[in-house]
Amino acid sequence: MFLFLCVPVATAASAAESLESSQPNILLIITDDQGYGPVGRHAHPWLQTPNLDQLYDRSVRFDRFMASPTCSPTRSALMTGRHPMRNGITHTILERERLSLAATTLPQSLKSAGYTSGIFGKWHLGDEDAYLPESRGFDESFIHGAGGIGQRYDCSCADAPGNTYFDPYVRHNGKFVKTKGFCTDVFFKAATRWIDEKRTGTQPFFAYVATNAPHAPYNAPPSNAKRFTDLGFDNDQAGFYGMVENIDENIGRLMESLKSMGLLSNTVVIFMSDNGTAGIKANKPNAPIGKATDGTELFMYNAGMKGLKGSVDEGGVRVPFYVRWDGKIEGNRTISKVVAHIDVFPTIAALAGAELPKDQVEGRSMLPLICDSAAKWEDRFLFDHTGRWPTGAEPNDYQWQNYTVRNSQHRLVDGKFLFDMLADPGQTNNCIDQQPEIADKMRKAYDEWWQLTRPMMVNETAPMSPTRPFHEAFFKQQKDDGIADWE
């Protein structure tokens, strides 16, 4: 049994080496559009998240963790360890959300180390058969389609027809089932059941629990929404915050289940969100955060950051990232080094002793930092671009729009705005005139990166699918076999 306690008394290198190939179970929970601010421990003024707060207290927290501005890009970085655009992902719909079939995914890599993998919730990396999780290394697949339950577009990106957050249809290992209850409850229940089945087996597991909440439409269980409507929030606001508190409840139940199964000592638990918060302004009457230019009181909390989901500013890409492993790593520590979504794959692979795919992974293992908050972390440039240019457009025409370059101290936005993120985390002072040499260096690095990245945008000329695969599969199953209930 692995008994090494990863604490900073040893060197970061030796401690990290002790964790490598230790093969713990791995549970990765990712929420949709929650962002950094909506967590109690991040000083949110009205949300109550006691279970996330407890996870925070027992975890190594990375408080400068950078994701992408939107959903599919971040998820592709987790699955490959490289920048989303190098996976072909330049949008969240229109065939440009599909993860390149040439990429080796995280569960495929973990399989080389003997792991079994399951996904529960949101995939959003392609809805055609070749792109689905069961074709990309997952042994268990329990998902909705598109980028959200009930979504549908004039392309392949579409969920089961007419699907809703309550009693949703879910595609379970290629077959649709009818579930009962609120979607987040259903996904956590399925994950817990699968973990319980796998805990007595000979294989370590990777469980990827990816909620579609609190993504719009803002539908929360009535019991969660009521607290906010009683406080004067409107239905959308109550839905968003109610979904966050429902996620918190589910995390609490899952952690209790892991405890009762005796899994906390050999399971790494990771929590994160996929991009900045969607940004919900609230009409709560007693605690305004600030005022708009017209004097309207605003109640949207974003931890003092500029930018929301879809923005390349800090508030659009900074998300929570907690790592807990009871008895193995020292918790209740905050790490302020700048890390990113591309670092998750190599970190998990290092823990598992899995091989990294050749010439793919751009990130680096965070294990030295996990073991020692003061470990050396070489500075580098991180690049983000919102993408989402019109279908059929030439990406090079959009190279210098909606992009950012980030390192340990500075953020360059659109080549015109330079911010010292240590002195000015709210991005209020453009210092480009005072430090033009830094901006020039960042622009040059970005241009070099773009030139290498443009040929890897493999979905740009993809024709729109004339059909919606989830719709076709649903109607065929409904006609041939029927849709069974999932209990």
N, C-alpha and C positions, 0 to 999 in steps of 0.2 A: 504494500500500500504506500502511496506517495505521501510523505510526511513533511517535506521541506516547507518551511515557512518563509515566504519571500518578503523579507524586510530589509530596510536600507543598511543594516549593519554589515552585510556583505557588499562587495562591489556590485554595481549594476550589471556588469557583464556576467559575473559568476552566478548571480541570482537569476538572471534571465536564462542562462544556460541550464539552470536546474529546472526551469519551467518547460523548456523546449522538449517536445516529444513526450510530455507527461500524459497526454491523451485524456484530458478531462472531457466530460460531457460539456456541450456548449449550447447555451440558450441565448439567442439574439432576439430581442423585442424591439421593433421599430414602429413608431406611430406616424400617422400621416397628417402633415400640416400643423402639428402641435407647436413645433419650434422650441426655442430656448426659454422664453418667458413664462409660459403656463405651467409652472411647477411651484409648489409651495416654498421649497428651499431656495428658489431663485427670487424670493421676495415678492411673489405675486400677491396683490393686496386682498383678493377675495376667494381665490381658488383654495379648496381643501384637498390636499393630496398626501394623506398620512403614510400611505404605503410607498409611494415614490420618495417621500421624505426619508423614510426608514432605509430604503435602498440607497439613497444618496449618502446617508450617514455611515453606511457599512461598505461603501465602495471607494475605489479610486475614481475621482471625478476629473475628466478632462474639460476644463471650462473655456478652452479655445479650440473646439473641434469644428472643423469646417466641412460642410456638405455642399451640395449643388443647390441652385435656386428652386428647382422643382423635382417632382417625384421620380420618374423613370431614370434620370441621370444619376441620382444618388444610389438607387438600387443597383444599377449596372456597375457602379464603382465598387460596391460591396461584393458583388458577385465575381468581379474580375481583378480588382486591385489596380485598375488603370482608369485614366480620365474617361468620362462617359462618351465624349465625341470620338474617342479612339475605339469605342465599342459600336460606333455607328449611330449613337443616340443623340439627336439634335432637337428632339421635340418629345411630347408625351402622347401624341396621337399621330394619325396620318402615315402609318407604316414606319415612322421615324422613331418609334419607341422600342423597336425590336432589337434585342441583344444579338450582335453579330454571331452567326453560327460558327465562326472560326475561333471564337473565344472559348477558353476552358473555364468553367464556372467553379465557384468555391466548393459546392458539394461534389463535383467531379474530382476535384483535387483531394478532398477529404476521403473520398472512396479509396484512393490509393493508400491511405493510412488505416483502412478498415472501418471507417465510420458509416453509419446509416443516417440519412438526412430526411427531414420532413419540413414542409412549408404549410403555414396555416394563415390564410388571409389574402393579402394583396401581392401579386406578382408584378404585373405591369411592365413586362419586358417582351411582350409578344403573345398574341392570342391564337395564332395558327399552330397546328400540331407540332411542327418541328421546333417551335420556340417555347413550348410549354414546359413547366418545371419537371414533369416526368420524363421529358426528352433531354433535360439539361442536368441530370445527376440526382434529382430528388427521388427517394424511394417512396415517400408518402406525399401526396399533393391534395390539399384541401383549400381550394381557392375560389375567388370570384374573378370575373374577367374585367378587361379594360382597366381604367385607372380608378374606378369606384363602382360600388354596387349600383346597378341600374343604368350606368352610362352606356351610350351607344353613339357611334359616329359613322359617317359614310366611308367606311374602310373596314379593315379587319378588327379594329379596336372596339369591342362591344361586349358587354356582360350578358348574362342570361336575360331574355326578353321580359320586360316588366318587373325586374327584380327590385326588392325593397330592403331597407335596413332591418325590418322586422320579419322574421320567418323567411330568410332569404333562401333561394336556391344556391347550392354550392356544388362546384365540380370536384368530386372526390375520386381521385385516381382515374380520371377520364369519364366518369359517370356522374350525372347530376343527381343530387339528392335534395329533398325538401327538409329544411331544418325548422326548429321551433325556438323562438326567442330573439333577442337583440343580437345583431351581427357580431359585435365584439365579444359578447358572452359566448356565442357559438364557437368562434375561432379559438378562444382560450380553452373552452371545454374540450374541443377536439385535440388541441395541443397537449393538454394535461392527460387525456386518455392515452394518446400515443406514447407520451413519455413514460406513463405507468406500464405500458406494454413492453417498452424497450429496456426498462431499468434492470430487469433480471437476465437480459441477454448477454451475449459475449462481446457485442460491438458497442463502442461509445457512440453517442448520438449527437447530431447537430439539429436543433429545433429552431426554426426561423418563424417567429410569430409576428406577422406584419398586419397590423390593423388598418382598415380603411378609415377609421375614426381618428381624429375629429374633422376629417375632410367633409366639405359640403356635399349634399344638402345636410343642414344642421338638425339632424333628428337624434335626440337622446331618449333613453327610456324615461317615461313620465316621472318616475321616482327620482331620477337624477336632475331632470329639468325643473322640477317644481321649486327646489330651493332658490333657483335663480329668478323664476317668474315671480315668486313671492317677494323677492328683493327689488323688483321693478325692471328686470331685464326683459327685452322683447324675445320673441320666440327663437329667432336665429341665435341671439347671444346665449340664451338659456340652452339651446341645443349644443352649441360649440362647447361651452364650459361644462355642461352636463355630460357630454361624451368624454371629456378629459377626466372627470371624476369617476365615470364608469370604468375607464381604462385603469385608473388607480385601484378601484375595487377588485378588478380582475387580476391585476398584478399581485395584490395582497393574497388573493385566493391561490394563485399559482405558487407563490413563494411558500405558503403554508403547505401546499401539496408536496412541494419538493422537500420540505422539512419532514413531513410525515412519511415520505418514501425513503428517507435517509440519503437524499441526493445532494444536499447543500455542500458537503465536504468534497465532492468530486464533480461539481458542476460549476462552470464559469457562467455567470449571468451578466449579460450586457443589455443596457437600455439606451435607446437613442430615438431621435426623430429624423425625418428625411429632408427637411428644409426649414426655412424660417416660418414663423407662425403666419397663418392666413390673415390674422389681424381683424379682430372683432371689436368694434366700438360699442360700449355699453352705456345705457342710460341710467345706471345706478345713481340714486340721488344724493348719496352722502360722502362720496370719496373720489372726486374727479382727479384724474392724473394731470390734466392740463387743459388748455383751450385752443381751439382752432383760430385761424385768422379772423373769422367772423364772430368770434366770441363764444361759439358753441363749446360746451364742456365735452371733453373726450375721456373715454374710460378704457382705452386700449393700452395694455401694459406690454412693453417689449424690452424690459430690462435696460432701458436707456440707449438702445441701439437704433441706428438709422436703417430703414429698409425692412420690408416684409417679404413673404413668399414671392418668388419671381424676380426679386431684386438681387444684384450682385454686390450690394452693400452688406455690411456685417450682419445686420438683422435679417437679411434674406438667406444667409447660408450658415450662420452659427447655430448649432444645435446641442442639446445635452448629450453627454456620453459617459455612462457609468459602467464600471467593471467591478463585479463582486465575486470573490471566491473564498468562502469561509475557511479559515485555518490555513490558507495557502498564500494569500497576499494580504498585506496590512491595509485595512480600509480606513475610511474617514480621512482621506488625503485629497487635496486638490492640486492638479498639475496644470500649469499655465503655459506650457509649451504649445505651439501651434501644430496641431495634427489634423488629419483629414480622412475622409471616407476611403481613399485609396490605401490607407494603412490597415484597414480592418482585415482584409484577405490575408496579407502576410503575417499578421499577428495571430489569427486563428490557425493558419497553416503551421506556424511555428509551434504553437501549443500541441497541435495534433501530430506533428512530425510528418506532415504531408509535403509532397514535392510541389514546388512552384512551377507553373507552366513556363516554358522557355520564352523569353523575349516578350512577356506580357505584363508582369506585375511591376508597377512604377512606385508603389508605396513601400514603406519599410515597417518592420515589426516594432510595435510599441512596448514590447516586453521589458526592455531596459527601463523605460519610464514607469511602467506599472510596478516595477520592483523598487525604483528609486526616483522620487520626484525630481531630484537634482541631477539625474543622469544627463550626460552630454547628448545633445540632439542637434545635429548639424543643420544649419539654416538652409533653406531652399525656397524656390518660388513655387507657389500653387496658383493654378490658372482656373478661372471660371468664365463661362459665357452662357447667357440665358438661352441662346439659340432661338428656335421658334420663328425663324424667317419663313416667308411664304413658300408653300410647296412649289417646286420647280425653279426656285430662285437659285442663283449661284452663291454659295456660302461665302466666297471671298469678298463679295460685295458688302457683307455684314461683319467682316473681321473686326473692324474698329468701332463697333457699336455694342453696348451692353456686355462689356467684358471687364474683368478685374484681375489684378495680380496681387498676391498676398505673400508676405514673408513674416518673420517673427515680429517685425516692428511696423511695417508700412502696408497700406492698401492703396493701390492705384486703381482708379475707376475711369474707364473710357479714355485713358491717356491724358485727361485734363485735370483730374482731381487726385491729389496725393494727401493721404492722411497718416499722421503718426498715431497708430492705434494704441500705443502705450500712454502717450500724453493726452490723447484726445479720442477715447473709445467711442464717443458719440458722433464722431465725424463732423465736427462743427467748424473746423479750421482747415481750409485748403492751403497746404504748405508747399505747393509745387513751385512757386516762385522763389522760395527760400532754399529748396533742395532739388533743383532741376536735374542734377546728375543722377539722383536716385530714380527719378521718373524715367529718364532716358535709358538707364540700365534695365528697368522693368519692361519698358516698351520693346527694347531689343530682344529680351528673353522671350517675351510673349510672341513676337513675330517669328522667331525661330521655332517656337513650339507650334504655332499655327501652321507653318509650312510643312512640318512633319505630320500634323494631325489631319489636314484637309484630305489627303488620299485615303484616310481610314474612315471617312464618313460614308459608309457603304450603303446607306438607305436613301440617299438623296434622289436617286432616279427610280426608286421602286414605284411601280404602278399601284394605284389604289385598288385594293381587293374589291371585286364586285359583290362579294358576299361577306357576311358576318359569321365567322366560324362557330362562335358560341351559340348563335341563333340556330344555325343549321344543325348542329349536334343536339341541341335541346329539342327541337321539333322532331328530329328523327327518333331520338330516344323516347320521346313522349308517344310517338306513333307506334314504335316497334315493341318497346318493353314497359313503358310507363315510367313515372318518376317516383321512386320509393322514398318513404320517410326516413330521416336520419335521427336516431334517438341518442 
